[in-house]
Structure formats: structure tokens, C-alpha cells
Amino acid sequence: MSDLDKFKKRILITGGAGFIGSNLLHCMVPKYPDYLFVNLDKLTYAGNLSNLQAIEMAENYIFARGDIADNDLVSELFKVYQFDGLINLAAESHVDRSIMGSERFLRTNIMGTHNLLEISRKHSLFKKDFRFHQVSTDEVFGSLGNEGKFTESSCYLPNSPYAASKASADHFVRAYWKSYGLDVVTSNCSNNYGPYQFPEKIIPLMINNALKKEPLPVYGNGENVREWLFVKDHCKAIDLVFHKGQTGRTYNIGGDNEIKNIDLVKMLCRIMDDLTGESGHEKLIKFVEDRPGHDLRYAMDYSLIEKELGWKPEYEFKRGLMETVEWYLDNREWMEKCTSGEYKTYYNTWYKKRLEDK
Ligand SMILES: NC(=O)c1ccc[n+]([C@@H]2O[C@H](COP(=O)([O-])OP(=O)(O)OC[C@H]3O[C@@H](n4cnc5c(N)ncnc54)[C@H](O)[C@@H]3O)[C@@H](O)[C@H]2O)c1
């Protein structure tokens, strides 16, 4: 019996050093001691091994650095570990960066996912129970008006290069099910918040800038609405969909917490006032030129996953947000590391002019 045979299942997690991936590994590695988790991550600016300190020594966890688009490397990993399943979280994930330049988004989100699918297809010819789980976003559906919610049968109408690349990857996932019978499931989730999120995204960005008493840049008039889900709720949903979702299905995952960006930022300012004992964070808010093609509103109807798999969000928004701010305040060194180096170039290129213009 080889060392690998002692594991009931061997799962490839891609993008496990990022925000959602690291939270997912924190949840699944201790929960399934009889599974082996192999985390394949390229460690781009958004990947951070220090996110995984709590589990890096676990016997059922292995890290492999590399690119999901690298055919030789991924094929070798499949050969060595004989995976029973794959959860694909690796992606270029930031809308603004995709507007600045979309080539990397095509390479990772589309070509990378295609590479994983093609290797999975060949592998599944003899590993019959192999499952491919694609982690996707609500942004593939485009923008809502003031009413209604996206359902699993809403049309894909992506508006940003990021959303277009995720939409394309989702279509390939479906095509590999329809054309080759690969066992696939896809989950489309609303905006996540929580620990380990790279500080280019709105919540940690505002916390970081507020801590440094720098302007809090809010796009347009701040009226755009997003629906928020605590990352741990998302991870529970991924676990359920991966294990119990029906082949070929897509599942919408949402948090029931719709809020305008400006109200979210004001809420964060109040929490910062309370937790730091310093008032006046709201005065730092600065409206800046809108993001091009900025979707007005997203909202997810998650009744399918609720009815079929018994999932619903558990975290109350205020509590989740409070815990999140506390985490960033307790982990300033982590934030400092993320925002030094390359981040500065991005921030200055994207926001500096916007902040100066107003
Ligand atoms: N954050 C959200 O609110 C949200 C909501 C819904 C869906 N999603 C999806 O969930 C997934 C994870 O999102 P996130 O917010 O954790 O992203 P993230 O940017 O924090 O992490 C992405 C991870 O993927 C890795 N990566 C990037 N390119 C790679 C490549 N070519 N090969 C291997 N690894 C690579 C990075 O190093 C990083 O660790 C993405 O697919 C995203 O589209 C995110």
C-alpha cells in the first residue's frame, strides 16, 4: 500500500493560496482528515503562502507551486496523485486589473481552465467518479436594474473582461459535460468578504486606507449595489456542491445582504471608529471617476441550493463585517506585506489620477 492509498479521496485545489482558496483549505483540511488536498497555486501577487500557516504542516495537505495552464505540470500531478476531484479557484480575479489589461485573464481564467478540463477529461476515462468543480461568480450574469435577482437560468451577459473570462471558462465546463460526459458542477457566488482578502478589493482597501488616514475612493456616486457573503459561508456551500451537487448543474450562492457601496463604506467607517477609538473616518470618503462599465446591481436567488442541498447563509452581515475589520486590525503586518511592492504600482496607476481629478 502506498502512502497515497491511505487517503479515501485525493483532491486538487487550485488557487488555494488566494482569498477564498485559503479559507476553503482552512475549512476542509481539518474536516476531512481522510482526504489528501493538493494545493496548486502560481503565487501571483494575490497568492500568499502565509495565509496557510495554520494548515501547512497537516499530514493531508501538500503545496505545489505552478500554473494551471502548464500542461506538463498538471498532467504530472494527476499521474502522481490520481485525483478523485478538482475544485478550481485559481484565477485572475480583480475587475479593475482586467480593464487595465485582459491578456492574463484569458491565459489563466480561460486557457488555464481549459487545460484543467482537458487533463480531467482524459483522467476520467479510467477514474470514473472524478468530479470537476468550477468556482465562478455572479458577475457572469451582467447587471441587474433595481428589481429582481439572478437565477441559474439567467443569461450570461458579462460586462468586464474579468467577467467575460469567467463566463467563457464556465461555458467550457458545461461543454465538457455535454460533449464528453465529464462530471462537472459549477457554483456562481456573489461578492465575498472576510480574512485574507487581497487589499485591492473594496472592503480591505477601505480598511487599509482608513488605517493610514488616506482617502477612501468610492466609484461614481456610490449607488452601485453589491450582495455580500461571508467567505466561510461560501466555503460551506462549495463543500456541499462538490460532494452533493447534481452533475451538470450550476448553483447560485448569495448572501441576502444587498447594500450600496457608499453605505458599505460608511458602515466600515463606523466600525473603524468604534474599534480604533478614533472618530471621523467618514471624512476620508472621496467620490472618484466611476469604473468603466460598472455594473449597477447584483443579487442572487439561491433557492435551488437551499432546496436541493439545504444550504443558506449563516453569518449575519454586521457580525461578519465586525469580525472582518477586527481580523485586518489584528493582522496589520499581513496587510503591510500585501500592499508593499507591486500593489503600489497598481494603486498609483489606477487610483492616483482618479483621486487627483476630483
Ligand atoms: N472574491 C470574490 O468575491 C469571488 C466571488 C465569486 C467567485 N469568485 C471566484 O473564486 C475564485 C477565487 O477568488 P479569490 O477572491 O480567492 O481570488 P484571489 O485573487 O484572492 O486568489 C486567486 C489565487 O489564484 C492563484 N492563481 C492565479 N493565476 C494562477 C494560475 N495561472 N495558476 C495557478 N494559480 C493561479 C493566485 O496566486 C491566487 O492565490 C476565483 O475563481 C473567482 O473568480 C470570487
The ligand as an ORCA input file, in Angstrom:
! r2SCAN-3c Opt
* xyz 0 1
  N     -13.727     37.104     -4.238
  C     -14.997     37.040     -4.569
  O     -15.819     37.834     -4.087
  C     -15.473     35.964     -5.526
  C     -16.858     35.799     -5.688
  C     -17.292     34.764     -6.545
  C     -16.377     33.965     -7.191
  N     -15.043     34.170     -7.028
  C     -14.118     33.260     -7.733
  O     -13.472     32.497     -6.728
  C     -12.140     32.177     -7.133
  C     -11.164     32.639     -6.063
  O     -11.313     34.043     -5.890
  P     -10.414     34.848     -4.846
  O     -11.139     36.073     -4.497
  O      -9.957     33.918     -3.793
  O      -9.181     35.225     -5.782
  P      -7.703     35.668     -5.384
  O      -7.275     36.604     -6.445
  O      -7.633     36.084     -3.962
  O      -6.863     34.305     -5.490
  C      -6.565     33.698     -6.721
  C      -5.466     32.680     -6.477
  O      -5.210     32.029     -7.745
  C      -3.790     31.952     -7.937
  N      -3.533     31.947     -9.380
  C      -3.726     32.961    -10.262
  N      -3.370     32.559    -11.502
  C      -2.974     31.279    -11.399
  C      -2.511     30.314    -12.328
  N      -2.381     30.605    -13.627
  N      -2.195     29.068    -11.891
  C      -2.307     28.763    -10.567
  N      -2.735     29.640     -9.644
  C      -3.070     30.879    -10.047
  C      -3.236     33.197     -7.243
  O      -1.874     33.046     -6.924
  C      -4.146     33.271     -6.013
  O      -3.626     32.504     -4.957
  C     -11.928     32.872     -8.479
  O     -12.116     31.926     -9.483
  C     -13.019     33.933     -8.524
  O     -13.414     34.166     -9.850
  C     -14.573     35.165     -6.207
*
